[in-house]
Amino acid sequence: LDRLLEEAGSLFSRIGDPSVDEEAQKRMKAEYGAVKAKAQDRVNLLEKMTQEHERFQADVDEFQLWLKAVMDKVSSCVGRSCKLS
């Protein structure tokens, strides 16, 4: 953005093009700031989604371990008179 603004200022100084005057440069800064803020909001949302996914995956992994332990216990009792809690 800084380089673009420098070029715009230089162009305005050389040829007086009103499409790159100070007001246009202020609009460019404001629009850039808005785009940057929106991008940061998206990054924050993606980070939150990533954290939620990691927590969910950890819960799934824990459930699968529990389920495997229960299945192993049931399998070891098949055909025998075991008490299952």
N, C-alpha and C positions, 0 to 999 in steps of 0.2 A: 504494500500500500504506500509506504513512504517513497519508494522509487517511482511509483505511478504518479504520486502527487508532485514529486520533483519534476518529472517529465511534463506534467500538465502545466505547472508554473512556468517552466522554461518555454513551452509552446505558447503560452499566453503572452509572455514577455516578448517573444520574437515576432509573433504575427497578430497578437491581440484577438485570438479566437475566443469568442464569448462562451463557447461550450466547455472551456477549461478555465474560466475565471475563478476568482476566490470563492464565489458562491457555489459554483459547480464543485469545487474541491471540497467545500464543507459538506455538500450533499453526499459526495463520494465517501467521505469519512463517516458520516452518519449511517449510510447504507452498509458500509463495511462493518461498522460496529454492530448493526442489527443482525447481519448475517453471521458474524462471529458469535454473538450472544445466542442465536438460534442453534448454531452448531454445538456450542458448549452445552446447551440444554439437552440436545440429542445425545451427546457423549455421557452426560450425567444419567440420562434415562437408560442408556445401554449398560452403564456400569451397575446400576441398580438391578437391571434384569439379569446380568451376569451373576451378581451376588445371590439373587433369589434362585437362579438355576443351580448354583453350586450347593446351596442349602438343600434344595429339593433332591439333588443327586446324592448328597450325603445321607438323607433320610431313606432314599430308595436302596442305597447300598446297605444301610443298617437293617432294613426290613428283609432284604434278600439273605443276609447272614442269619438272621433269626429264623427265617423260613427254612433255610438249609439245615439248621440245627434241629428244628422240629421234625423235618423229614427224615433226618438220620436217626433220630430217636424212635420214630414210628417204624422205620424200616428195621431197626434192630429188635423191635418187639413183635413183628409179624410172625404169627405161628406160635408165639409163646404167650404165657399169661402175665403180661407186664401191666403195671398200673401207669397210666399216662395222666399227668396233671393238666 
